[in-house]
């Protein structure tokens, strides 16, 4: 039996989405939606912080929550480029709580950004597929290391490189470019990331290429990360009040909890949520990561149940019923 127990005092839950709440590009399962609905009915607040787009987070999770509870949900999409809330009727607010997309890029810069993405695709001879579940992608692309899923999320563009982040030595030698070993892997994302930096700097684009999740390569606005998104919400007393929270609530470690699956300082981004809060706040990692790679000084704990990822979170939530 797991040694991590439910904290009944929690008021604010800050959670990653992909592989924490739901599988990549697929809806949350009904049992998860029921568990989240139950939390909201108890008056708790859910703050989703994700690299996924607002549209995908809504269709996979939020729109399946009863409309009368959605005003207790906040969504920071595209790694925090924008933060949105919902009306008492469950509709998306007219304006985001926070946005850096339009203020950071002119329409011309947005166009140039996408031209540079197409240049990357051409230079590396990448084969483009539409976003889908991991299984569907594999069925279409096989093991082709140059096959990627491309998603333009507006404030963020993402390459999902399921076949390219951990090449075999034979695959690396067969490519027309050299792929360096990074953390023991031949990771095709690295040369693409380095070339993207050059292209963006030459075009004076405020875009940062960065590794995300297990196999993603994100092209995100400079200065945007999960820490800033969380801070923007928690420092705004108006937003807190609309959610039924106070500054005292978020300063009490017992009343806040973080859920994620990539807290490693080497490869993860979920630690940035932890860095926005008092170090005593509990962060639960639902992936079997090496605790030695967790950020020092933070209360990051490894879920020790029978399952992991979104199945592990559901297992954790079901302990509330015992």
C-alpha positions as CSV (number, residue, x, y, z in Angstrom):
1,X,0.0,0.0,0.0
2,X,1.2,3.5,-0.8
3,X,2.7,5.5,2.0
4,X,1.5,8.9,0.6
5,X,-1.9,9.8,2.0
6,X,-4.6,12.3,0.9
7,X,-4.3,15.7,2.5
8,X,-7.9,16.7,3.4
9,X,-6.9,20.3,4.1
10,X,-5.9,21.1,0.5
11,X,-7.7,24.0,-1.1
12,X,-5.7,24.7,-4.2
13,X,-4.3,21.9,-6.5
14,X,-1.9,22.9,-9.2
15,X,-1.5,20.1,-11.8
16,X,0.3,19.3,-15.1
17,X,-2.0,17.8,-17.7
18,X,-0.3,15.4,-20.1
19,X,0.4,12.0,-18.5
20,X,-0.7,13.5,-15.2
21,X,-4.4,14.1,-15.7
22,X,-4.7,12.3,-19.1
23,X,-2.7,10.5,-21.7
24,X,-1.1,12.5,-24.5
25,X,-3.7,13.9,-26.9
26,X,-6.5,11.8,-25.4
27,X,-9.4,12.7,-23.1
28,X,-9.2,12.1,-19.4
29,X,-11.0,8.8,-18.5
30,X,-14.4,9.0,-16.9
31,X,-13.1,7.9,-13.5
32,X,-10.7,10.9,-13.5
33,X,-13.4,13.3,-14.5
34,X,-15.6,12.1,-11.7
35,X,-12.8,12.4,-9.2
36,X,-12.0,16.0,-10.3
37,X,-15.7,16.9,-10.2
38,X,-15.9,15.6,-6.7
39,X,-13.0,17.8,-5.7
40,X,-14.6,20.9,-7.2
41,X,-17.9,20.0,-5.4
42,X,-16.0,20.2,-2.2
43,X,-14.9,23.7,-3.0
44,X,-11.4,23.0,-4.1
45,X,-9.7,24.9,-6.9
46,X,-8.0,23.2,-9.9
47,X,-5.2,25.1,-11.6
48,X,-4.0,23.3,-14.7
49,X,-0.5,24.3,-15.9
50,X,0.5,22.7,-19.2
51,X,2.4,22.9,-22.4
52,X,-0.8,21.8,-24.2
53,X,-3.1,24.3,-25.9
54,X,-6.2,25.8,-24.2
55,X,-8.4,24.2,-26.8
56,X,-7.0,20.7,-26.1
57,X,-7.2,21.1,-22.3
58,X,-10.8,22.2,-22.6
59,X,-11.9,19.4,-25.0
60,X,-10.1,16.7,-23.0
61,X,-10.9,17.8,-19.5
62,X,-12.7,21.1,-18.7
63,X,-15.7,20.8,-21.0
64,X,-16.5,17.4,-19.4
65,X,-16.8,19.1,-16.0
66,X,-20.3,20.3,-15.0
67,X,-20.6,23.9,-16.2
68,X,-21.5,25.2,-12.7
69,X,-18.2,24.1,-11.3
70,X,-15.8,25.4,-14.0
71,X,-15.4,28.8,-12.3
72,X,-13.2,27.0,-9.8
73,X,-10.8,26.0,-12.7
74,X,-7.9,28.0,-14.0
75,X,-5.9,27.0,-17.1
76,X,-2.4,28.1,-17.9
77,X,-1.7,26.8,-21.4
78,X,1.3,26.8,-23.7
79,X,3.6,26.6,-20.6
80,X,2.0,29.7,-19.1
81,X,1.9,32.1,-22.1
82,X,-1.7,32.7,-21.2
83,X,-3.9,32.1,-18.1
84,X,-7.6,31.7,-18.5
85,X,-10.6,31.4,-16.1
86,X,-14.3,30.7,-16.5
87,X,-17.5,32.5,-15.7
88,X,-20.0,31.2,-13.1
89,X,-22.0,29.8,-16.0
90,X,-19.0,27.8,-17.1
91,X,-18.1,29.8,-20.2
92,X,-14.5,30.9,-21.0
93,X,-13.9,34.5,-19.8
94,X,-13.8,37.2,-22.4
95,X,-10.2,38.0,-21.6
96,X,-7.3,36.0,-20.1
97,X,-6.1,36.7,-16.6
98,X,-2.6,37.0,-18.1
99,X,-1.2,36.9,-21.6
100,X,2.2,37.6,-23.1
101,X,1.6,36.4,-26.7
102,X,0.2,39.5,-28.4
103,X,2.4,41.8,-26.3
104,X,5.5,39.9,-27.3
105,X,5.0,39.4,-31.0
106,X,3.7,41.6,-33.8
107,X,1.7,39.9,-36.6
108,X,4.8,40.1,-38.8
109,X,7.0,38.4,-36.1
110,X,4.4,35.7,-35.8
111,X,4.6,35.0,-39.5
112,X,8.4,35.0,-39.5
113,X,8.3,32.5,-36.6
114,X,6.3,30.1,-38.6
115,X,8.5,30.5,-41.6
116,X,11.5,29.5,-39.5
117,X,9.7,26.5,-38.3
118,X,9.1,25.4,-41.9
119,X,12.8,26.0,-42.6
120,X,13.7,23.7,-39.7
121,X,11.4,21.0,-41.1
122,X,13.0,21.3,-44.5
123,X,16.6,21.4,-43.3
124,X,16.2,18.3,-41.1
125,X,13.9,16.6,-43.7
126,X,11.3,15.9,-41.0
127,X,8.1,14.0,-41.9
128,X,5.1,15.7,-40.4
129,X,2.0,14.0,-38.9
130,X,-1.0,15.5,-37.2
131,X,-1.2,15.3,-33.4
132,X,-2.7,12.0,-32.1
133,X,-2.3,9.4,-29.4
134,X,1.1,7.8,-29.1
135,X,-0.3,4.5,-30.4
136,X,-2.0,6.1,-33.4
137,X,1.2,7.9,-34.3
138,X,3.2,4.7,-34.2
139,X,0.7,2.9,-36.4
140,X,1.1,5.6,-39.0
141,X,4.8,6.5,-38.7
142,X,6.3,3.2,-37.6
143,X,9.8,3.7,-36.2
144,X,10.9,6.5,-38.6
145,X,13.1,8.8,-36.5
146,X,12.3,11.8,-38.8
147,X,8.6,11.4,-38.2
148,X,7.2,14.0,-35.8
149,X,3.8,15.3,-34.7
150,X,3.6,19.1,-35.2
151,X,1.1,21.3,-33.3
152,X,0.8,25.0,-33.6
153,X,-0.7,26.1,-30.4
154,X,-0.6,29.8,-31.0
155,X,1.7,31.1,-28.3
156,X,3.8,27.8,-28.6
157,X,4.7,25.5,-31.4
158,X,5.6,21.9,-30.5
159,X,7.4,19.0,-32.1
160,X,6.5,15.7,-30.6
161,X,9.5,13.5,-31.4
162,X,8.4,10.1,-30.2
163,X,10.8,8.3,-32.5
164,X,13.7,10.8,-32.3
165,X,14.6,11.3,-28.7
166,X,16.4,8.0,-28.1
167,X,17.9,6.8,-31.3
168,X,19.8,3.5,-31.6
169,X,23.4,3.8,-32.7
170,X,22.4,2.4,-36.1
171,X,19.7,5.0,-36.6
172,X,22.1,7.8,-35.7
173,X,24.7,6.6,-38.2
174,X,22.0,6.4,-40.9
175,X,21.0,10.0,-40.6
176,X,22.6,12.7,-42.7
177,X,23.4,14.8,-39.6
178,X,25.4,14.1,-36.4
179,X,23.3,13.5,-33.3
180,X,25.3,13.9,-30.0
181,X,24.7,11.8,-27.0
182,X,22.8,13.7,-24.3
183,X,22.2,12.0,-20.9
184,X,23.1,8.7,-22.5
185,X,20.7,9.1,-25.5
186,X,21.2,9.9,-29.1
187,X,18.6,12.7,-29.1
188,X,17.6,14.2,-32.4
189,X,16.0,17.1,-30.6
190,X,19.4,18.6,-29.7
191,X,20.7,19.5,-33.1
192,X,17.2,20.8,-34.1
193,X,17.2,22.9,-30.9
194,X,20.6,24.4,-31.6
195,X,19.7,25.2,-35.2
196,X,16.5,26.8,-34.0
197,X,18.4,29.1,-31.6
198,X,20.5,30.3,-34.6
199,X,17.5,31.0,-36.8
200,X,15.5,32.7,-34.1
201,X,18.4,34.9,-33.1
202,X,19.1,35.9,-36.7
203,X,15.4,36.9,-37.1
204,X,15.3,38.7,-33.7
205,X,12.5,36.5,-32.5
206,X,11.9,36.3,-28.7
207,X,11.4,32.5,-28.9
208,X,13.2,29.9,-26.8
209,X,13.5,26.2,-28.0
210,X,13.5,23.8,-25.1
211,X,13.1,20.2,-24.3
212,X,9.8,19.2,-22.7
213,X,8.3,16.0,-21.4
214,X,10.0,12.8,-22.6
215,X,10.2,13.5,-26.3
216,X,8.8,17.0,-27.0
217,X,10.6,20.0,-28.3
218,X,8.8,23.2,-27.5
219,X,9.3,26.6,-29.2
220,X,8.0,29.0,-26.6
221,X,8.0,32.7,-25.9
222,X,11.1,33.9,-24.0
223,X,10.4,34.5,-20.3
224,X,7.4,32.1,-20.3
225,X,7.5,29.2,-17.9
226,X,5.3,27.4,-15.3
227,X,6.8,29.4,-12.4
228,X,5.8,32.8,-13.9
229,X,2.3,31.5,-14.8
230,X,1.6,30.3,-11.2
231,X,3.1,33.4,-9.7
232,X,0.9,35.7,-11.9
233,X,-2.2,34.1,-10.5
234,X,-1.2,33.7,-6.9
235,X,0.0,37.3,-6.6
236,X,-3.3,38.7,-7.9
237,X,-5.7,39.1,-5.0
238,X,-8.6,39.7,-7.5
239,X,-8.1,36.4,-9.1
240,X,-7.7,34.6,-5.8
241,X,-10.9,36.2,-4.5
242,X,-12.8,35.1,-7.6
243,X,-11.7,31.5,-6.8
244,X,-12.6,31.7,-3.2
245,X,-9.0,31.8,-2.1
246,X,-7.0,34.2,0.1
247,X,-3.2,34.9,0.3
248,X,-3.2,33.2,3.6
249,X,-4.5,30.0,1.9
250,X,-1.7,29.9,-0.6
251,X,1.0,30.6,2.0
252,X,-0.1,27.7,4.1
253,X,1.7,24.6,2.7
254,X,-1.2,22.3,4.0
255,X,-3.6,24.1,1.7
256,X,-1.7,23.7,-1.6
257,X,-0.6,20.6,-3.5
258,X,1.2,20.1,-6.8
259,X,0.7,17.1,-9.2
260,X,3.1,16.3,-12.1
261,X,5.2,13.7,-13.7
262,X,8.4,15.4,-14.7
263,X,10.2,17.0,-11.8
264,X,13.7,16.1,-12.8
265,X,16.0,19.1,-13.1
266,X,17.7,17.4,-16.1
267,X,14.6,16.7,-18.2
268,X,11.5,18.0,-16.5
269,X,9.5,21.2,-16.3
270,X,7.0,20.4,-13.5
271,X,9.5,21.5,-10.9
272,X,8.8,25.1,-12.1
273,X,5.4,24.9,-10.5
274,X,7.1,23.9,-7.2
275,X,9.5,26.9,-7.5
276,X,6.5,29.3,-7.4
277,X,5.4,28.2,-4.0
278,X,6.8,27.8,-0.4
279,X,9.3,25.0,-0.4
280,X,7.2,23.1,2.1
281,X,4.3,22.6,-0.3
282,X,4.0,18.9,-1.3
283,X,4.6,18.1,-4.9
284,X,3.7,14.5,-6.0
285,X,5.6,13.0,-8.9
286,X,3.5,10.3,-10.6
287,X,6.4,9.1,-12.8
288,X,9.1,6.7,-11.6
289,X,11.9,9.3,-11.7
290,X,15.2,9.4,-9.8
291,X,14.7,11.4,-6.6
292,X,18.3,12.5,-6.8
293,X,17.4,14.6,-9.8
294,X,14.6,16.5,-7.9
295,X,15.2,20.2,-7.1
296,X,17.0,20.5,-3.8
297,X,15.1,21.9,-0.9
298,X,11.6,21.3,-2.2
299,X,9.1,18.8,-0.9
300,X,8.9,16.6,-4.0
301,X,7.7,13.0,-3.2
302,X,7.5,10.0,-5.5
303,X,4.1,8.3,-5.7
304,X,4.7,4.7,-4.5
305,X,1.5,3.1,-5.5
306,X,1.0,0.2,-7.9
307,X,0.5,2.4,-11.0
308,X,2.0,5.6,-12.4
309,X,1.3,8.6,-14.5
310,X,-2.4,9.4,-14.8
311,X,-3.3,5.9,-13.6
312,X,-1.2,6.6,-10.5
313,X,-3.0,9.9,-9.9
314,X,-6.3,8.2,-10.1
315,X,-5.1,5.5,-7.7
316,X,-4.0,8.3,-5.3
317,X,-7.4,10.1,-5.6
318,X,-9.2,6.8,-4.9
319,X,-7.5,6.7,-1.5
320,X,-9.8,9.5,-0.5
321,X,-12.7,7.0,-0.3
322,X,-10.9,4.7,2.2
